[in-house]
Amino acid sequence: MELQQIREIDIKKALEIYNSNAHFLKNHLGNSMVTEEFLRKELKEMTEHGFTSNFVMLDEEPVAIIDYMQRKDGYVYLSMLMLEASKQSSGLGRRIYSFFENLVAKAGGKTIRIDVVDDYEGNVLPFWEKMGFVKIRHDRLTWGEKESGVCVMEKGV
């Protein structure tokens, strides 16, 4: 398993992974699909804010997207971990997160933060609790045109 930064030529594969997650997109953005234009803008904005957007590669195949920022003080903000829909519920999400946690720990990471949209049924809050994250507070987050309730969670590495 390895991370590979998403480049302009990879946009179509990134779009496939995003759009395979219609339920996620509907509950986070208010739309069940995104366009290339939206994704290009999203990747540009993430870079401008200091995040890196990566494919998670398994056997040279992109199976997930992970966006994160790691500060010099060891604070890591995991903005998104999105598996291709056909790969979900297979244990791969746990494997990818463990790989990511080890990667950031080796790079000096001390604390990982995530914001989990929790205002819809079937959210992934239980997954993150199983990964050892604890609730810090509840907040509001806007992505695209949609505002959602989020559970801010952290975990020491």
C-alpha positions as CSV (number, residue, x, y, z in Angstrom):
1,M,0.0,0.0,0.0
2,E,1.2,3.5,-0.8
3,L,0.0,7.1,-1.3
4,Q,0.3,8.8,-4.7
5,Q,-0.5,12.4,-5.0
6,I,-3.5,13.1,-7.3
7,R,-2.3,14.9,-10.4
8,E,-4.3,16.6,-13.2
9,I,-4.0,13.6,-15.4
10,D,-5.6,11.5,-12.7
11,I,-8.7,13.5,-12.4
12,K,-11.0,11.0,-14.2
13,K,-10.0,8.2,-11.8
14,A,-10.5,10.5,-8.8
15,L,-13.9,11.4,-10.2
16,E,-14.8,7.7,-10.5
17,I,-14.0,7.2,-6.8
18,Y,-16.0,10.2,-5.7
19,N,-19.0,9.4,-7.8
20,S,-19.1,5.8,-6.7
21,N,-20.1,7.2,-3.3
22,A,-23.4,8.8,-4.1
23,H,-24.8,8.3,-0.6
24,F,-21.7,10.1,0.9
25,L,-21.9,12.9,-1.6
26,K,-25.6,13.4,-1.1
27,N,-25.2,13.7,2.7
28,H,-22.1,15.8,2.6
29,L,-22.6,18.0,-0.5
30,G,-26.3,17.8,-1.2
31,N,-25.6,16.2,-4.7
32,S,-25.1,12.6,-5.5
33,M,-22.5,13.3,-8.2
34,V,-19.6,15.8,-8.7
35,T,-18.3,17.1,-11.9
36,E,-14.7,17.4,-13.2
37,E,-14.9,21.1,-12.7
38,F,-16.0,20.7,-9.0
39,L,-13.2,18.2,-8.4
40,R,-10.5,20.4,-10.0
41,K,-11.6,23.3,-7.9
42,E,-11.7,21.1,-4.7
43,L,-8.2,19.8,-5.3
44,K,-6.9,23.4,-6.0
45,E,-8.5,24.7,-2.8
46,M,-7.1,21.8,-0.7
47,T,-3.6,22.5,-2.0
48,E,-4.0,26.3,-1.3
49,H,-4.9,25.4,2.3
50,G,-1.9,23.2,2.8
51,F,-3.6,19.8,2.3
52,T,-2.3,17.0,0.1
53,S,-4.8,14.9,-1.9
54,N,-3.7,11.4,-2.6
55,F,-4.8,8.1,-4.0
56,V,-4.3,5.1,-1.8
57,M,-2.7,2.6,-4.1
58,L,-3.1,-1.1,-3.6
59,D,-1.4,-3.4,-6.1
60,E,-0.8,-0.3,-8.3
61,E,-4.6,0.4,-8.4
62,P,-6.2,3.5,-6.8
63,V,-8.7,2.2,-4.3
64,A,-9.3,5.3,-2.2
65,I,-8.7,9.0,-1.8
66,I,-7.2,10.5,1.3
67,D,-6.8,14.3,2.0
68,Y,-4.8,15.4,4.9
69,M,-2.5,18.1,6.3
70,Q,0.4,17.5,8.7
71,R,1.8,20.5,10.5
72,K,5.3,20.7,11.8
73,D,4.1,20.5,15.4
74,G,2.7,17.0,14.8
75,Y,-0.9,17.9,14.4
76,V,-2.6,16.1,11.5
77,Y,-5.9,17.0,10.0
78,L,-7.5,14.1,8.1
79,S,-10.0,15.9,5.9
80,M,-11.3,12.9,4.0
81,L,-10.8,9.1,3.6
82,M,-13.0,7.9,0.7
83,L,-12.9,4.3,-0.5
84,E,-14.2,3.2,-3.9
85,A,-17.8,2.0,-3.0
86,S,-17.2,-1.5,-4.3
87,K,-14.3,-1.9,-1.8
88,Q,-16.3,-0.9,1.3
89,S,-17.3,-3.3,4.1
90,S,-14.3,-5.5,3.3
91,G,-11.9,-4.4,6.1
92,L,-9.9,-2.3,3.6
93,G,-10.9,0.9,5.3
94,R,-9.3,-0.3,8.6
95,R,-6.2,-1.4,6.7
96,I,-5.9,2.0,4.9
97,Y,-6.4,4.0,8.1
98,S,-3.8,1.9,10.0
99,F,-1.4,2.4,7.1
100,F,-2.1,6.2,7.2
101,E,-1.6,6.4,10.9
102,N,1.7,4.6,10.7
103,L,2.8,6.8,7.9
104,V,2.1,10.1,9.7
105,A,3.6,8.7,13.0
106,K,6.8,8.0,11.2
107,A,6.7,11.6,9.9
108,G,6.4,13.0,13.4
109,G,2.6,13.0,13.7
110,K,1.3,13.2,17.3
111,T,-2.5,13.9,17.1
112,I,-4.9,13.2,14.2
113,R,-8.1,15.2,13.9
114,I,-11.2,14.3,11.8
115,D,-14.6,16.0,11.4
116,V,-17.3,13.3,10.9
117,V,-20.5,14.5,9.4
118,D,-23.0,12.8,11.8
119,D,-26.4,14.4,11.0
120,Y,-27.7,11.5,8.8
121,E,-28.5,7.8,9.4
122,G,-25.7,5.5,8.3
123,N,-22.9,7.9,9.0
124,V,-19.4,6.5,9.7
125,L,-19.0,7.8,13.3
126,P,-19.0,4.1,14.6
127,F,-16.1,3.3,12.3
128,W,-13.9,6.2,13.6
129,E,-14.8,5.3,17.2
130,K,-13.5,1.7,16.5
131,M,-10.3,3.3,15.1
132,G,-9.8,4.9,18.6
133,F,-11.0,8.4,18.0
134,V,-12.8,10.3,20.7
135,K,-15.3,13.0,20.4
136,I,-14.0,16.5,21.3
137,R,-17.0,18.7,20.4
138,H,-19.8,19.2,17.9
139,D,-19.6,21.8,15.2
140,R,-21.0,22.9,11.9
141,L,-19.2,22.5,8.5
142,T,-19.9,23.8,5.1
143,W,-18.8,21.8,2.0
144,G,-20.0,23.1,-1.3
145,E,-23.4,24.6,-0.7
146,K,-24.3,22.2,2.2
147,E,-23.9,22.9,5.9
148,S,-23.8,19.8,8.1
149,G,-23.4,18.9,11.7
150,V,-20.0,17.3,12.5
151,C,-18.5,15.5,15.4
152,V,-14.9,16.8,15.8
153,M,-12.8,13.8,16.9
154,E,-9.1,13.3,17.8
155,K,-6.7,10.5,18.4
156,G,-3.2,10.4,19.7
157,V,-0.7,8.6,17.5
